[in-house]
Amino acid sequence: MTKQQANWSPYDNNGGTCVAIAGADYCVIAADTRMSTGYNILTRDYSKLSQLADKSVMASSGFQADVRALQKVLSARHLIYQHQHNKQMSCPAMAQLLSNTLYYKRFFPYYAFNVLGGLDNEGKGCVFTYDAVGSYERVGYSSQGSGSTLITPFLDNQLKSPSPLLLPAKDAVTPLSEAEAIDLVKTCFASATERDIYTGDKLEILVMNASGIRREYLELRKD
């Protein structure tokens, strides 16, 4: 009789969903606050959003221990950048740094699926979407995490970005106003919470524009 033993894994998936939408002069980035493992909820009040710089916010789902490690590395690298250049890192620069950081660990990756949102040097909203090993793209909107398979088709239907193959290249920003984008994000999560057991409890929305950053919260289903 062969010996049965449990396979240990260095990874876990703590679920959760992130969404970001870029507009002409704003960026909305949001995530739910539920952290789970299997059929257990570990906490109902865990923020998946991390402000990396004045105009850059990262939302991360996946394995939250790896997410915390990644946030610490990016925070340290940004501090070094500030000492060397005497300024904050721009959002596109932070996007490249995040890509490099993930790719550096490609043989034992951070099990983290990230969306980076912010404002670029011209004040336009920008969203960068990633896989676990650092491949990234600038897009008008993105969703990552356990509810992304439900939310992405809905966003495609509502927003439909121009193809990157079209010439001349079009801006990857959505035509919505800031208030419309916030309402759309709320609708996304209200819908995903009904079908995805790893998404729920509370929605944390971060809105970034020329006047600064503000937070909004929305209660979601708790079952």
ROSE-4610 file (N, C-alpha, C; in Angstrom, 1 decimal, always signed):
// ROSE-4610
residu = [M/M/M/T/T/T/K/K/K/Q/Q/Q/Q/Q/Q/A/A/A/N/N/N/W/W/W/S/S/S/P/P/P/Y/Y/Y/D/D/D/N/N/N/N/N/N/G/G/G/G/G/G/T/T/T/C/C/C/V/V/V/A/A/A/I/I/I/A/A/A/G/G/G/A/A/A/D/D/D/Y/Y/Y/C/C/C/V/V/V/I/I/I/A/A/A/A/A/A/D/D/D/T/T/T/R/R/R/M/M/M/S/S/S/T/T/T/G/G/G/Y/Y/Y/N/N/N/I/I/I/L/L/L/T/T/T/R/R/R/D/D/D/Y/Y/Y/S/S/S/K/K/K/L/L/L/S/S/S/Q/Q/Q/L/L/L/A/A/A/D/D/D/K/K/K/S/S/S/V/V/V/M/M/M/A/A/A/S/S/S/S/S/S/G/G/G/F/F/F/Q/Q/Q/A/A/A/D/D/D/V/V/V/R/R/R/A/A/A/L/L/L/Q/Q/Q/K/K/K/V/V/V/L/L/L/S/S/S/A/A/A/R/R/R/H/H/H/L/L/L/I/I/I/Y/Y/Y/Q/Q/Q/H/H/H/Q/Q/Q/H/H/H/N/N/N/K/K/K/Q/Q/Q/M/M/M/S/S/S/C/C/C/P/P/P/A/A/A/M/M/M/A/A/A/Q/Q/Q/L/L/L/L/L/L/S/S/S/N/N/N/T/T/T/L/L/L/Y/Y/Y/Y/Y/Y/K/K/K/R/R/R/F/F/F/F/F/F/P/P/P/Y/Y/Y/Y/Y/Y/A/A/A/F/F/F/N/N/N/V/V/V/L/L/L/G/G/G/G/G/G/L/L/L/D/D/D/N/N/N/E/E/E/G/G/G/K/K/K/G/G/G/C/C/C/V/V/V/F/F/F/T/T/T/Y/Y/Y/D/D/D/A/A/A/V/V/V/G/G/G/S/S/S/Y/Y/Y/E/E/E/R/R/R/V/V/V/G/G/G/Y/Y/Y/S/S/S/S/S/S/Q/Q/Q/G/G/G/S/S/S/G/G/G/S/S/S/T/T/T/L/L/L/I/I/I/T/T/T/P/P/P/F/F/F/L/L/L/D/D/D/N/N/N/Q/Q/Q/L/L/L/K/K/K/S/S/S/P/P/P/S/S/S/P/P/P/L/L/L/L/L/L/L/L/L/P/P/P/A/A/A/K/K/K/D/D/D/A/A/A/V/V/V/T/T/T/P/P/P/L/L/L/S/S/S/E/E/E/A/A/A/E/E/E/A/A/A/I/I/I/D/D/D/L/L/L/V/V/V/K/K/K/T/T/T/C/C/C/F/F/F/A/A/A/S/S/S/A/A/A/T/T/T/E/E/E/R/R/R/D/D/D/I/I/I/Y/Y/Y/T/T/T/G/G/G/D/D/D/K/K/K/L/L/L/E/E/E/I/I/I/L/L/L/V/V/V/M/M/M/N/N/N/A/A/A/S/S/S/G/G/G/I/I/I/R/R/R/R/R/R/E/E/E/Y/Y/Y/L/L/L/E/E/E/L/L/L/R/R/R/K/K/K/D/D/D]
num = [1/1/1/2/2/2/3/3/3/4/4/4/5/5/5/6/6/6/7/7/7/8/8/8/9/9/9/10/10/10/11/11/11/12/12/12/13/13/13/14/14/14/15/15/15/16/16/16/17/17/17/18/18/18/19/19/19/20/20/20/21/21/21/22/22/22/23/23/23/24/24/24/25/25/25/26/26/26/27/27/27/28/28/28/29/29/29/30/30/30/31/31/31/32/32/32/33/33/33/34/34/34/35/35/35/36/36/36/37/37/37/38/38/38/39/39/39/40/40/40/41/41/41/42/42/42/43/43/43/44/44/44/45/45/45/46/46/46/47/47/47/48/48/48/49/49/49/50/50/50/51/51/51/52/52/52/53/53/53/54/54/54/55/55/55/56/56/56/57/57/57/58/58/58/59/59/59/60/60/60/61/61/61/62/62/62/63/63/63/64/64/64/65/65/65/66/66/66/67/67/67/68/68/68/69/69/69/70/70/70/71/71/71/72/72/72/73/73/73/74/74/74/75/75/75/76/76/76/77/77/77/78/78/78/79/79/79/80/80/80/81/81/81/82/82/82/83/83/83/84/84/84/85/85/85/86/86/86/87/87/87/88/88/88/89/89/89/90/90/90/91/91/91/92/92/92/93/93/93/94/94/94/95/95/95/96/96/96/97/97/97/98/98/98/99/99/99/100/100/100/101/101/101/102/102/102/103/103/103/104/104/104/105/105/105/106/106/106/107/107/107/108/108/108/109/109/109/110/110/110/111/111/111/112/112/112/113/113/113/114/114/114/115/115/115/116/116/116/117/117/117/118/118/118/119/119/119/120/120/120/121/121/121/122/122/122/123/123/123/124/124/124/125/125/125/126/126/126/127/127/127/128/128/128/129/129/129/130/130/130/131/131/131/132/132/132/133/133/133/134/134/134/135/135/135/136/136/136/137/137/137/138/138/138/139/139/139/140/140/140/141/141/141/142/142/142/143/143/143/144/144/144/145/145/145/146/146/146/147/147/147/148/148/148/149/149/149/150/150/150/151/151/151/152/152/152/153/153/153/154/154/154/155/155/155/156/156/156/157/157/157/158/158/158/159/159/159/160/160/160/161/161/161/162/162/162/163/163/163/164/164/164/165/165/165/166/166/166/167/167/167/168/168/168/169/169/169/170/170/170/171/171/171/172/172/172/173/173/173/174/174/174/175/175/175/176/176/176/177/177/177/178/178/178/179/179/179/180/180/180/181/181/181/182/182/182/183/183/183/184/184/184/185/185/185/186/186/186/187/187/187/188/188/188/189/189/189/190/190/190/191/191/191/192/192/192/193/193/193/194/194/194/195/195/195/196/196/196/197/197/197/198/198/198/199/199/199/200/200/200/201/201/201/202/202/202/203/203/203/204/204/204/205/205/205/206/206/206/207/207/207/208/208/208/209/209/209/210/210/210/211/211/211/212/212/212/213/213/213/214/214/214/215/215/215/216/216/216/217/217/217/218/218/218/219/219/219/220/220/220/221/221/221/222/222/222/223/223/223]
x = [+0.8/+0.0/+0.9/+0.6/+1.5/+1.1/+2.1/+1.9/+1.2/+0.1/-0.6/-0.1/+0.2/+0.6/+0.1/-0.1/-0.6/+0.6/+0.3/+1.4/+1.3/+2.5/+2.5/+2.8/+2.1/+2.3/+2.8/+3.7/+4.2/+3.1/+2.1/+1.1/-0.2/-1.0/-2.5/-3.2/-4.4/-5.2/-6.2/-6.0/-6.9/-8.1/-8.2/-9.4/-9.5/-10.6/-10.8/-10.7/-11.3/-11.4/-11.0/-10.3/-9.8/-10.3/-10.7/-11.1/-10.5/-10.0/-9.6/-10.1/-10.5/-10.9/-10.2/-9.7/-9.0/-9.9/-9.9/-10.7/-9.8/-10.3/-9.5/-8.7/-9.3/-8.6/-8.7/-9.1/-9.2/-8.9/-8.8/-8.6/-9.4/-10.2/-10.9/-10.4/-10.0/-9.4/-10.1/-10.6/-11.4/-11.1/-11.4/-11.3/-12.2/-12.6/-13.4/-12.4/-13.0/-12.2/-12.2/-12.8/-12.8/-11.5/-11.0/-9.8/-10.2/-10.1/-10.6/-9.5/-9.7/-8.9/-9.9/-10.0/-11.0/-12.4/-13.1/-14.5/-14.5/-13.3/-13.3/-13.0/-13.7/-13.3/-12.4/-11.2/-10.2/-10.5/-10.8/-11.2/-12.1/-13.0/-14.0/-13.5/-12.3/-11.9/-10.4/-10.0/-8.6/-8.5/-7.8/-7.6/-6.7/-7.1/-6.2/-5.5/-5.8/-5.3/-4.0/-3.0/-1.8/-1.3/-1.2/-0.7/+0.8/+1.4/+2.8/+3.5/+2.8/+3.3/+2.1/+2.4/+1.4/+0.3/+0.7/-0.2/-0.2/+0.1/+0.1/-0.5/-1.5/-2.2/-2.2/-1.8/-1.9/-2.9/-3.7/-4.7/-4.2/-4.2/-3.6/-4.5/-4.8/-5.4/-4.4/-4.9/-4.0/-3.6/-2.3/-1.7/-1.3/-2.0/-1.8/-0.4/+0.2/+1.6/+2.5/+2.4/+3.2/+2.9/+1.6/+1.3/+1.9/+1.9/+2.6/+4.1/+4.7/+6.2/+6.4/+5.6/+5.7/+5.6/+4.6/+4.3/+5.6/+6.2/+7.3/+8.5/+8.7/+9.8/+9.6/+8.4/+8.1/+8.2/+7.8/+7.9/+9.4/+10.2/+11.7/+12.3/+12.0/+12.6/+12.1/+10.9/+10.4/+11.1/+11.4/+12.1/+13.5/+14.2/+15.5/+15.4/+14.4/+14.2/+14.1/+13.3/+13.0/+14.3/+15.2/+16.5/+17.4/+17.4/+18.3/+17.8/+16.5/+16.0/+15.2/+15.0/+14.4/+13.0/+12.3/+10.9/+10.2/+8.8/+8.0/+8.1/+8.0/+8.0/+6.6/+6.7/+5.4/+4.7/+3.5/+2.8/+3.3/+3.7/+4.3/+5.6/+6.4/+7.7/+7.5/+6.5/+6.1/+5.6/+4.9/+4.4/+5.6/+6.6/+7.8/+8.6/+8.7/+9.3/+8.6/+7.3/+6.5/+6.7/+6.7/+7.0/+8.4/+9.4/+10.7/+10.8/+10.1/+10.1/+9.5/+8.4/+7.7/+8.5/+9.1/+9.9/+11.2/+11.8/+13.0/+12.7/+11.5/+11.1/+10.3/+10.6/+9.7/+9.9/+11.0/+11.2/+10.6/+10.2/+9.5/+8.6/+7.6/+6.9/+6.1/+5.9/+5.0/+3.6/+2.8/+1.5/+0.5/+0.7/-0.1/-0.5/-1.8/-2.3/-2.7/-2.0/-2.0/-2.6/-3.3/-3.7/-3.1/-2.4/-1.8/-2.6/-3.1/-3.9/-3.3/-3.5/-3.0/-3.1/-2.4/-2.4/-1.0/-0.9/+0.4/+0.9/+2.0/+2.6/+1.7/+0.8/-0.1/-1.4/-1.5/-2.7/-3.9/-3.6/-4.6/-4.6/-5.7/-5.8/-5.1/-4.4/-3.8/-4.0/-4.2/-4.3/-3.4/-2.6/-1.7/-2.2/-2.3/-2.7/-1.6/-1.5/-0.3/-0.7/+0.2/+0.1/+1.1/+1.3/+2.1/+3.6/+4.0/+5.5/+5.9/+5.0/+5.5/+5.1/+4.4/+4.0/+2.9/+3.0/+2.0/+1.6/+0.5/-0.1/-0.8/-0.7/-1.5/-2.9/-4.0/-5.3/-6.2/-7.5/-8.4/-9.2/-9.2/-9.9/-9.3/-9.4/-8.9/-9.6/-9.6/-10.1/-9.2/-8.9/-8.0/-8.7/-8.4/-8.8/-9.9/-10.5/-11.4/-12.7/-13.1/-14.3/-14.1/-12.8/-12.5/-13.1/-13.4/-14.0/-15.5/-16.1/-17.5/-17.5/-16.5/-16.5/-16.0/-14.9/-14.3/-15.2/-16.0/-17.0/-18.0/-18.4/-19.3/-18.6/-17.4/-16.7/-16.4/-16.1/-15.9/-17.1/-18.3/-19.6/-19.9/-19.5/-19.9/-18.9/-17.6/-16.5/-15.7/-15.5/-14.8/-13.7/-12.5/-11.3/-11.0/-10.4/-10.0/-8.8/-8.8/-7.7/-6.4/-5.3/-4.0/-3.4/-4.0/-3.5/-3.9/-4.9/-5.5/-4.4/-4.3/-3.5/-4.3/-4.1/-3.2/-3.7/-2.8/-3.1/-4.0/-5.0/-6.0/-5.7/-6.0/-5.8/-6.6/-5.9/-6.6/-7.3/-8.3/-9.1/-10.5/-11.4/-12.8/-13.5/-14.6/-15.4/-16.3/-16.3/-17.2/-16.8/-17.7/-17.4/-17.0/-16.4/-15.9/-17.1/-18.2/-19.3/-19.9/-19.9/-20.4/-19.5/-18.2/-17.2/-17.4/-17.6/-17.8/-19.0/-20.1/-21.4/-21.2/-20.4/-20.1/-19.3/-18.4/-17.6/-18.5/-19.3/-20.3/-21.2/-21.7/-22.5/-21.8/-20.5/-19.6/-19.6/-19.2/-19.0/-20.3/-21.4/-22.7/-23.1/-22.8/-23.1/-22.2/-20.9/-19.9/-20.1/-20.5/-20.7/-21.8/-22.7/-23.8/-23.4/-22.3/-21.9/-20.5/-19.7/-18.4/-18.3/-18.0/-18.0/-16.8/-15.8/-14.5/-14.6/-15.7/-15.8/-17.0/-16.8/-18.0/-17.5/-18.5/-18.3/-18.3/-17.3/-17.3/-16.4/-16.8/-16.1/-15.3/-14.0/-13.2/-12.9/-13.3/-13.1/-12.1/-11.1/-10.2/-10.3/-10.6/-10.7/-9.6/-8.9/-7.7/-8.0/-7.8/-7.9/-6.9/-7.0/-6.0/-6.1/-7.2/-7.4/-6.9/-6.5/-6.0/-6.7/-6.7/-7.2/-8.3/-9.4/-10.5/-10.9/-11.4/-11.9/-13.4/-14.0/-15.5/-15.6/-16.7/-17.0/-18.4/-18.6/-20.0/-20.1/-21.1/-21.4/-21.8/-21.2/-21.6/-22.2/-22.6/-23.2/-22.2/-22.6/-21.7/-21.9/-22.6/-22.8/-22.0]
y = [-1.2/+0.0/+1.3/+2.2/+3.4/+4.3/+5.0/+5.9/+7.2/+7.6/+8.8/+9.9/+11.1/+12.2/+13.5/+14.5/+15.8/+16.5/+17.1/+17.9/+19.3/+19.7/+21.1/+22.1/+23.2/+24.2/+25.5/+26.2/+27.5/+28.6/+28.3/+29.3/+29.0/+30.0/+29.9/+31.0/+30.8/+31.9/+32.4/+33.7/+34.3/+35.1/+34.9/+35.4/+36.9/+37.5/+38.9/+39.4/+40.6/+41.1/+42.6/+43.0/+44.3/+44.9/+46.1/+46.8/+48.2/+48.6/+49.9/+50.5/+51.8/+52.4/+53.8/+54.0/+55.3/+56.2/+57.5/+58.5/+59.6/+60.6/+61.7/+62.4/+62.6/+63.3/+62.7/+61.4/+60.7/+59.3/+58.6/+57.1/+56.6/+55.6/+54.9/+53.5/+53.2/+51.9/+51.3/+50.1/+49.6/+48.1/+47.6/+46.2/+45.9/+44.7/+44.3/+44.0/+43.8/+43.7/+42.3/+41.3/+40.0/+39.2/+38.5/+37.6/+36.2/+35.3/+33.9/+32.9/+31.7/+30.5/+29.3/+28.7/+27.6/+28.1/+27.5/+27.9/+28.7/+29.2/+30.0/+31.5/+32.4/+33.8/+34.1/+34.6/+34.9/+36.3/+37.2/+38.6/+39.2/+40.1/+40.8/+42.2/+42.6/+44.0/+44.1/+43.6/+43.6/+44.4/+45.5/+46.4/+45.8/+45.7/+45.2/+46.4/+47.6/+48.8/+49.3/+49.6/+50.2/+51.4/+52.5/+53.7/+53.7/+53.6/+53.4/+54.8/+55.8/+57.1/+58.1/+59.4/+60.4/+60.1/+59.6/+59.4/+58.0/+57.0/+55.6/+54.8/+54.0/+53.0/+51.7/+50.7/+49.3/+48.5/+47.7/+46.8/+45.4/+44.5/+43.2/+42.1/+41.1/+39.9/+38.7/+37.5/+36.4/+36.0/+35.7/+35.2/+36.4/+36.8/+38.1/+38.2/+37.0/+37.1/+37.6/+37.1/+37.6/+39.0/+39.4/+40.8/+41.7/+41.4/+42.2/+42.3/+41.2/+41.2/+42.1/+42.0/+42.9/+44.3/+44.7/+46.1/+46.6/+45.8/+46.3/+46.5/+45.6/+45.8/+47.1/+47.3/+48.5/+49.8/+49.7/+50.9/+51.2/+50.2/+50.4/+51.0/+50.5/+50.9/+52.4/+52.7/+54.1/+55.1/+54.6/+55.5/+55.8/+54.8/+54.9/+55.9/+55.7/+56.6/+58.1/+58.3/+59.7/+60.3/+59.5/+60.0/+60.4/+59.6/+59.8/+60.9/+61.0/+62.0/+63.2/+63.1/+64.2/+64.5/+63.5/+63.6/+62.3/+62.3/+61.1/+60.4/+59.1/+58.4/+58.6/+58.7/+58.9/+57.5/+57.5/+56.2/+55.3/+55.8/+54.9/+54.4/+55.2/+54.7/+53.6/+53.8/+52.8/+51.5/+51.6/+50.5/+49.6/+50.3/+49.6/+48.9/+49.6/+49.1/+47.8/+47.9/+46.7/+45.5/+45.8/+44.8/+44.1/+45.0/+44.5/+43.6/+44.1/+43.4/+42.0/+41.9/+40.6/+39.7/+40.3/+39.4/+38.9/+39.7/+39.2/+38.0/+37.8/+36.6/+35.5/+35.5/+34.7/+33.2/+32.8/+31.3/+30.8/+31.8/+31.5/+32.7/+32.9/+34.2/+34.6/+35.9/+36.4/+36.0/+35.2/+34.8/+36.0/+37.0/+38.2/+38.7/+39.1/+39.6/+41.0/+41.9/+43.3/+44.2/+45.3/+46.4/+47.6/+48.4/+49.7/+50.8/+51.7/+52.9/+54.2/+55.2/+56.5/+57.6/+58.6/+59.7/+59.8/+60.0/+60.1/+61.6/+61.9/+63.2/+64.3/+63.9/+64.9/+65.0/+64.3/+64.3/+63.4/+62.6/+61.7/+60.4/+59.8/+58.5/+57.4/+56.6/+55.4/+54.2/+53.1/+51.8/+50.8/+50.0/+49.0/+47.7/+46.7/+45.4/+44.3/+43.4/+42.5/+41.1/+40.2/+38.8/+38.6/+37.3/+37.1/+37.3/+37.2/+37.3/+38.6/+39.6/+41.0/+41.4/+40.6/+41.1/+42.1/+43.3/+44.3/+45.1/+45.8/+46.6/+47.8/+48.9/+50.1/+49.9/+50.0/+49.8/+50.9/+50.9/+51.9/+51.4/+50.1/+49.5/+48.1/+47.5/+46.2/+45.6/+44.3/+43.6/+42.4/+42.1/+41.0/+40.3/+39.0/+38.3/+37.3/+36.8/+35.7/+36.1/+37.4/+37.8/+38.4/+38.4/+39.0/+38.4/+37.0/+36.3/+36.8/+37.3/+37.8/+39.3/+40.1/+41.5/+41.9/+41.3/+41.7/+41.7/+40.6/+40.7/+41.8/+42.1/+43.3/+44.6/+44.8/+46.0/+46.1/+44.9/+44.9/+45.4/+44.9/+45.3/+46.8/+47.3/+48.7/+49.7/+49.3/+50.3/+50.1/+48.8/+48.4/+49.4/+49.1/+49.9/+49.8/+50.8/+50.7/+49.7/+49.0/+48.0/+48.7/+48.1/+48.7/+48.6/+47.8/+47.6/+48.7/+49.5/+50.6/+51.7/+52.3/+53.4/+54.6/+55.8/+56.2/+55.7/+55.5/+54.9/+55.9/+55.3/+56.1/+55.9/+57.0/+56.9/+55.8/+55.1/+54.0/+54.6/+55.5/+56.0/+55.8/+55.8/+55.5/+56.9/+56.8/+58.1/+58.5/+57.8/+58.1/+59.3/+59.9/+60.9/+60.2/+60.9/+60.3/+59.7/+60.4/+59.8/+58.6/+58.5/+57.4/+56.2/+56.4/+55.3/+54.7/+55.6/+55.1/+54.2/+54.7/+53.9/+52.6/+52.6/+51.3/+50.3/+50.8/+50.0/+49.4/+50.2/+49.7/+48.6/+48.8/+47.8/+46.5/+46.6/+45.4/+44.6/+45.2/+44.4/+43.9/+44.7/+44.2/+42.9/+42.9/+41.8/+40.6/+40.8/+39.7/+39.1/+39.9/+39.4/+38.3/+38.4/+37.5/+36.1/+36.0/+34.8/+34.2/+35.1/+34.7/+34.7/+33.5/+33.4/+34.1/+34.4/+35.0/+36.5/+37.1/+38.5/+39.0/+40.0/+40.4/+41.3/+41.4/+42.2/+43.7/+44.3/+45.7/+46.1/+47.1/+47.6/+48.9/+48.9/+50.1/+50.7/+52.0/+52.7/+53.9/+54.0/+55.1/+55.9/+57.2/+58.0/+59.0/+59.1/+59.9/+61.0/+62.2/+63.3/+64.4/+65.5/+66.6/+67.2/+67.1/+67.7/+66.7/+65.5/+64.6/+63.2/+62.6/+61.2/+61.2/+60.5/+60.3/+58.9/+58.4/+57.1/+57.0/+56.0/+55.8/+54.3/+54.0/+52.6/+52.3/+51.0/+50.5/+49.1/+48.9/+47.6/+46.6/+45.4/+44.3/+43.2/+42.1/+41.0/+40.3/+39.8/+39.3/+37.7/+37.1/+35.7/+35.0]
z = [+0.0/+0.0/+0.0/-0.9/-1.0/+0.1/+0.6/+1.7/+1.3/+1.9/+1.6/+2.4/+1.8/+2.6/+1.9/+2.7/+2.2/+1.5/+0.4/-0.3/+0.3/+0.8/+1.3/+0.2/+0.2/-0.8/-0.1/-0.7/-0.2/-0.4/-1.2/-1.6/-1.1/-1.0/-0.7/-1.5/-1.8/-2.5/-1.5/-1.1/-0.1/-0.8/-2.1/-2.8/-2.8/-3.2/-3.3/-4.7/-4.9/-6.3/-6.3/-7.4/-7.5/-8.9/-9.0/-10.2/-10.3/-11.5/-11.7/-13.0/-13.0/-14.2/-14.3/-15.5/-15.8/-16.6/-16.2/-17.0/-17.5/-18.1/-18.7/-17.6/-16.4/-15.4/-14.0/-14.0/-12.7/-12.8/-11.7/-11.7/-10.5/-10.7/-9.6/-9.5/-8.2/-8.0/-6.7/-6.8/-5.7/-5.5/-4.3/-3.9/-2.7/-2.6/-1.5/-0.3/+0.9/+2.1/+2.7/+2.0/+2.5/+2.3/+3.3/+3.1/+3.5/+2.6/+2.9/+2.7/+3.2/+2.7/+2.7/+1.5/+1.4/+1.6/+2.6/+2.9/+4.2/+4.6/+5.9/+5.6/+6.3/+6.2/+7.3/+7.0/+8.0/+8.6/+7.8/+8.3/+7.2/+7.7/+6.8/+6.6/+7.1/+7.1/+6.8/+5.6/+5.2/+3.9/+4.0/+2.8/+1.8/+0.5/-0.5/-1.3/-0.9/-1.6/-0.8/-1.6/-1.0/-1.8/-1.1/-1.8/-1.8/-3.0/-3.2/-3.3/-3.9/-4.1/-4.1/-4.2/-4.2/-5.3/-6.5/-7.6/-8.1/-7.2/-7.5/-6.4/-6.8/-5.8/-6.4/-5.6/-6.1/-5.4/-6.1/-5.6/-5.9/-4.9/-5.1/-4.5/-5.3/-4.8/-4.9/-4.4/-4.4/-3.0/-2.9/-1.6/-0.8/+0.3/+0.9/+1.6/+2.0/+2.6/+1.5/+0.3/-0.8/-1.2/-1.1/-1.4/-0.4/+0.9/+1.9/+1.7/+1.3/+1.0/-0.2/-1.2/-2.4/-2.1/-1.3/-0.9/-0.1/+0.7/+1.5/+0.6/-0.4/-1.4/-2.2/-2.7/-3.5/-2.6/-1.4/-0.5/-0.2/+0.0/+0.2/-1.1/-2.2/-3.5/-3.8/-3.4/-3.6/-2.7/-1.5/-0.6/-1.1/-1.6/-2.2/-3.4/-4.2/-5.4/-4.9/-3.9/-3.4/-2.9/-2.2/-1.7/-2.9/-3.9/-5.0/-6.0/-6.2/-7.2/-6.6/-5.3/-4.6/-5.1/-5.5/-6.0/-5.9/-6.0/-6.0/-7.3/-7.3/-8.5/-9.3/-10.6/-11.3/-11.5/-11.8/-11.9/-13.0/-14.2/-15.2/-14.8/-14.0/-13.5/-12.4/-11.6/-10.6/-11.3/-12.4/-13.2/-13.6/-14.1/-14.6/-13.5/-12.3/-11.1/-10.7/-10.6/-10.2/-11.2/-12.5/-13.5/-13.2/-13.0/-12.8/-11.5/-10.5/-9.2/-9.3/-10.0/-10.2/-11.1/-12.2/-13.1/-12.5/-11.5/-10.8/-10.0/-9.6/-8.8/-9.7/-11.0/-11.9/-11.6/-11.1/-10.9/-9.5/-8.7/-7.4/-7.2/-8.0/-8.1/-6.8/-6.7/-5.8/-6.3/-5.5/-6.0/-5.8/-6.5/-6.3/-7.7/-7.8/-9.1/-8.9/-9.5/-9.2/-10.3/-9.8/-10.7/-10.1/-11.0/-10.5/-11.2/-10.4/-10.9/-10.4/-11.2/-10.8/-11.8/-11.7/-12.7/-13.3/-14.6/-15.3/-15.2/-15.9/-15.8/-16.4/-17.3/-17.9/-17.1/-16.0/-15.2/-15.7/-16.7/-17.2/-16.3/-16.2/-15.4/-16.2/-15.4/-16.0/-15.2/-15.8/-15.2/-15.8/-15.0/-15.5/-14.9/-15.8/-15.3/-15.5/-14.5/-14.4/-14.3/-14.7/-14.3/-13.2/-12.7/-11.5/-11.8/-13.0/-13.3/-14.1/-14.0/-14.4/-15.8/-16.5/-17.9/-17.6/-18.2/-17.9/-19.1/-19.0/-20.1/-19.6/-20.3/-19.9/-20.6/-19.7/-20.2/-19.7/-20.2/-19.7/-18.4/-18.3/-17.1/-16.9/-15.7/-15.5/-14.3/-14.2/-13.0/-12.7/-11.5/-11.1/-9.9/-9.7/-8.5/-8.8/-7.7/-7.8/-8.6/-8.5/-9.2/-10.6/-11.1/-12.3/-13.5/-13.4/-14.6/-14.7/-13.6/-13.7/-14.1/-13.6/-13.8/-15.1/-15.6/-16.9/-18.1/-18.3/-19.4/-19.3/-18.1/-17.8/-18.2/-17.8/-18.1/-19.6/-20.3/-21.7/-22.4/-21.9/-22.5/-22.4/-21.2/-20.9/-21.4/-21.5/-21.8/-23.1/-23.4/-24.6/-25.0/-24.6/-25.0/-26.5/-27.0/-28.4/-28.6/-29.7/-29.9/-29.9/-29.3/-29.3/-30.7/-31.6/-33.0/-33.9/-33.5/-34.3/-34.4/-35.6/-35.8/-36.4/-36.0/-34.9/-33.5/-32.6/-31.3/-30.5/-29.9/-29.1/-27.6/-26.8/-25.4/-24.8/-23.8/-23.1/-21.9/-22.1/-21.0/-21.4/-20.3/-20.5/-20.7/-21.4/-21.7/-20.6/-19.5/-18.4/-17.5/-16.9/-15.9/-14.6/-13.7/-12.4/-11.6/-11.5/-10.8/-11.4/-12.8/-13.5/-13.3/-13.3/-13.1/-11.7/-10.7/-9.3/-9.2/-9.9/-9.9/-10.6/-11.7/-12.4/-11.5/-10.8/-9.9/-8.8/-8.3/-7.3/-7.8/-9.0/-9.7/-9.9/-10.4/-10.6/-9.4/-8.3/-7.0/-6.5/-6.5/-6.1/-6.8/-8.1/-9.0/-8.7/-8.6/-8.4/-7.0/-6.0/-4.6/-4.6/-5.5/-5.6/-6.0/-6.8/-7.4/-6.9/-6.4/-6.0/-4.4/-3.8/-2.4/-1.7/-2.6/-2.0/-2.1/-2.6/-2.7/-1.8/-1.0/-0.2/+1.0/+1.9/+3.2/+3.0/+2.3/+2.2/+1.0/+0.3/-0.9/-0.5/-0.8/-0.5/-1.9/-2.1/-3.4/-3.1/-3.9/-3.8/-5.1/-5.0/-6.2/-6.2/-7.3/-7.5/-8.6/-8.3/-9.3/-9.0/-9.7/-9.5/-8.1/-7.4/-6.1/-5.0/-5.3/-4.3/-4.4/-3.2/-3.1/-2.1/-2.4/-1.4/-1.4/-0.2/-0.1/+0.1/-0.4/-0.2/+0.2/+0.9/+1.3/+0.9/+0.6/+0.3/+1.0/+1.8/+2.4/+1.3/+1.4/+0.5/+1.3/+0.6/+1.3/+2.2/+3.3/+4.3/+4.4/+3.5/+3.6/+2.4]
